[in-house]
């Protein structure tokens, strides 16, 4: 894995999602808590392209992994 850490707003931009802090918070709140039995990339709220990107980046252990892991952690928390 490289030295570059892509913050969540960069990950959201890469996924084609609104990358404002408010939009990220709303996304996480809307989709939390994600059940532990569901892999992040297989959650039903991703498009096929978004899911494929997440899977590929995790398999490659690419620079995006830290941001993907952070999003995964945030989505497992309960906000309700």
KEKE-3310 file (N, C-alpha, C; in steps of 0.2 Angstrom, whole numbers, plus 5000, padded with zeros to 4 digits):
npx = (5004:5002:5009:4999:4985:4969:4956:4939:4931:4938:4936:4922:4921:4928:4919:4909:4899:4891:4903:4903:4905:4893:4885:4892:4891:4877:4875:4881:4874:4861:4863:4868:4865:4877:4875:4885:4887:4887:4897:4906:4907:4897:4885:4868:4866:4876:4880:4884:4896:4902:4903:4911:4923:4926:4928:4939:4949:4951:4956:4968:4975:4976:4980:4968:4963:4963:4954:4943:4942:4940:4927:4920:4920:4914:4901:4896:4893:4880:4868:4855)
npy = (4994:5011:5027:5037:5044:5044:5054:5053:5062:5062:5049:5048:5057:5050:5039:5045:5052:5064:5075:5083:5088:5087:5080:5067:5064:5063:5052:5042:5041:5038:5025:5017:5006:4996:4979:4967:4955:4958:4962:4977:4981:4974:4979:4984:4997:5002:5006:4995:4999:5006:4996:4987:4995:4997:4983:4980:4989:4985:4972:4974:4981:4994:5012:5017:5010:5013:5023:5017:5007:5016:5021:5009:5006:5017:5016:5004:5009:5013:5026:5028)
npz = (5000:4996:5002:5002:5009:5007:5010:5017:5010:4997:4994:4992:4982:4972:4971:4965:4972:4982:4990:5001:5018:5025:5017:5017:5031:5031:5022:5029:5041:5035:5030:5041:5055:5047:5044:5052:5045:5032:5019:5016:5002:4996:5000:4998:4994:4985:4968:4954:4948:4959:4969:4962:4961:4975:4979:4970:4974:4987:4986:4979:4989:4989:4989:4993:5003:5016:5018:5014:5024:5034:5031:5032:5045:5051:5045:5052:5064:5076:5073:5076)
capx = (5000:5006:5009:4994:4979:4963:4951:4933:4928:4941:4933:4916:4921:4929:4913:4903:4895:4892:4908:4903:4905:4886:4883:4895:4888:4870:4876:4883:4868:4856:4865:4870:4871:4877:4875:4891:4887:4887:4903:4905:4907:4891:4879:4864:4866:4881:4879:4888:4903:4905:4904:4917:4928:4928:4931:4946:4954:4953:4960:4974:4978:4978:4980:4961:4960:4962:4948:4937:4941:4937:4920:4917:4920:4908:4894:4895:4891:4873:4866:4848)
capy = (5000:5017:5032:5042:5043:5048:5056:5051:5066:5060:5043:5049:5060:5044:5035:5049:5054:5071:5074:5088:5085:5086:5074:5061:5063:5060:5045:5037:5041:5035:5018:5014:5002:4990:4973:4964:4949:4961:4965:4984:4982:4970:4982:4986:5004:5004:5004:4990:5002:5008:4990:4984:4999:4995:4976:4980:4992:4981:4966:4977:4984:5001:5018:5019:5005:5016:5027:5012:5004:5021:5021:5003:5007:5022:5013:4999:5012:5015:5033:5028)
capz = (5000:4996:5007:5001:5012:5003:5015:5015:5004:4991:4992:4990:4975:4968:4970:4961:4977:4985:4995:5006:5025:5027:5013:5020:5037:5030:5019:5034:5045:5031:5029:5047:5055:5042:5048:5052:5040:5025:5017:5013:4995:4994:5003:4993:4992:4980:4961:4952:4947:4965:4972:4959:4964:4982:4979:4967:4978:4993:4983:4977:4994:4986:4993:4995:5008:5023:5018:5013:5030:5039:5029:5034:5053:5052:5043:5057:5071:5076:5074:5077)
cpx = (5004:5006:5003:4988:4973:4957:4944:4930:4931:4938:4926:4916:4923:4924:4907:4898:4896:4897:4909:4903:4898:4884:4886:4892:4881:4870:4877:4877:4862:4857:4868:4864:4871:4879:4882:4892:4887:4894:4902:4903:4900:4885:4875:4863:4871:4878:4884:4895:4906:4907:4911:4923:4931:4931:4938:4951:4956:4957:4967:4978:4980:4978:4973:4959:4959:4956:4942:4936:4938:4929:4916:4916:4914:4901:4892:4892:4883:4872:4859:4846)
cpy = (5006:5022:5037:5040:5047:5048:5054:5056:5064:5053:5044:5052:5054:5040:5038:5051:5061:5070:5079:5084:5083:5080:5067:5059:5060:5053:5040:5036:5037:5027:5014:5011:4997:4984:4970:4958:4952:4964:4972:4984:4978:4973:4985:4993:5007:5002:4999:4993:5003:5001:4987:4988:4997:4988:4976:4983:4989:4975:4968:4980:4991:5006:5020:5015:5008:5020:5022:5009:5009:5021:5015:5004:5012:5020:5007:5002:5013:5022:5034:5027)
cpz = (5000:5002:5007:5005:5009:5009:5013:5009:4997:4989:4989:4983:4970:4966:4966:4966:4979:4990:5000:5013:5027:5023:5015:5026:5036:5027:5025:5039:5041:5031:5035:5051:5050:5046:5047:5047:5033:5024:5014:5006:4992:4997:4997:4991:4987:4973:4960:4951:4954:4969:4969:4961:4971:4982:4976:4971:4984:4991:4981:4983:4992:4991:4996:5001:5014:5023:5017:5020:5035:5037:5032:5042:5054:5050:5048:5063:5070:5077:5076:5085)
residu = (UNK:UNK:UNK:UNK:UNK:UNK:UNK:UNK:UNK:UNK:UNK:UNK:UNK:UNK:UNK:UNK:UNK:UNK:UNK:UNK:UNK:UNK:UNK:UNK:UNK:UNK:UNK:UNK:UNK:UNK:UNK:UNK:UNK:UNK:UNK:UNK:UNK:UNK:UNK:UNK:UNK:UNK:UNK:UNK:UNK:UNK:UNK:UNK:UNK:UNK:UNK:UNK:UNK:UNK:UNK:UNK:UNK:UNK:UNK:UNK:UNK:UNK:UNK:UNK:UNK:UNK:UNK:UNK:UNK:UNK:UNK:UNK:UNK:UNK:UNK:UNK:UNK:UNK:UNK:UNK)
# end
